[in-house]
Amino acid sequence: MAVQGTIETMGGLTATNAYLRISDLTVKKIVGGEDNNKWQLVYGVYCYVNANARTNNPETRLVAPSVDRFKIVSDTEPSDPMNAAYANLKTQSSVSNASDLV
């Protein structure tokens, strides 16, 4: 699973139809503080020029701090954390024209 969308890279360049893939994901229950007993999902994103660039040379990624890392806090534990992360990524203001790739 992956998402295709338009992002801004470091240096202000626009990457249209960039290939965005969740690189890591952590889910934990929050204990204490304002969000006590809520669930936190944190995920990182790898960005590539397109799907072919990711396939041919996965080590060559775009540097795009605006889509590097995101956090979701919810009242319930996500039943499918990866699906929740991809759904959230498509709603981020730093990703436009987002669509699913399979």
N, C-alpha and C positions, 0 to 999 in steps of 0.2 A: 504494500500500500504506500502511496505517496500523494503529494498535492502539487499541482502546477499552479503558478501564480506570478504576478509581477511584484518585484521587490526592489528596494534601493540598496545598493552595495556600499561598502565603505569607499569613500571618495565621491559619493553622490551619483554614481552611474545607475541607470535603470536596467534591470534584467527582466525582460518580458518572457513569459512561459518558463520561468526558472523551475527546476525540479527540487522540491522540498521534501525531505525525509526526516522523520523523527529519529534522532540519534541515540537518545537515552531517556529513560522515564523512571520517576520515583514517586511512589504513593506512600503517604504516611498519615497517621492520625495525629492531630494537633492536641497536645495536652497543656492546658494553662493558657492564660492570656485572653485576649478579645475573641479569638476564634476557637476557644476550648471545645473539644469533642467534635470538631469538624474535620474534614479530610482535605489534605493538600496533595495536589498532583503537580509535579514539576517536570518539564520536558525540554530537551534541547533539540535544535533543528540543524541539519546539514543542508547546505544550499549548493546546487550545481547549475551550470548554464542551461542544461536540459537533460533529459533522460539518457541520451546517448553519451554525453560527457560523463555521467555517473557510471554507466556500464563500462565504458572504455578506459576510464582513469579515475577510479573512486577516490584517490588521494588528492585530486585537484578540485578543491571546493572554492566557492565564492565566499568572501568575507563580507558578512552582512549582519552587523551588530543589532540592527532593528528586529531581526527575526531569530536571534541566537538562542534565547531562553525565555520560557513563559511559565507562569504559575496559575493554577486554578484552585480555588478554595470552595468546597461544597459541603452541604449538610450530610450527604450520604456518600458512602464508599462507592466509587465507580465500578460497575459490574464488568466493564471492558475498558480499562484505562487507556489502551492504545487508540481505540476508537474515539474515546472522549478527547484525547490529545489532538487527533487529526481534525475532529469537528471544531475544537477550539481554535486551532491554527487557521482554519478557513474564515474565522470571524475576526481575526486580528486586523486592526487598521493599517498595519505595516505590510499586509499582503492584500493586493487587489486582484480581481479577476480570478479568484481561487476556484479550482475544480479538482475533483478526485482523479487520480491515476491508479490503475490497478496493475 
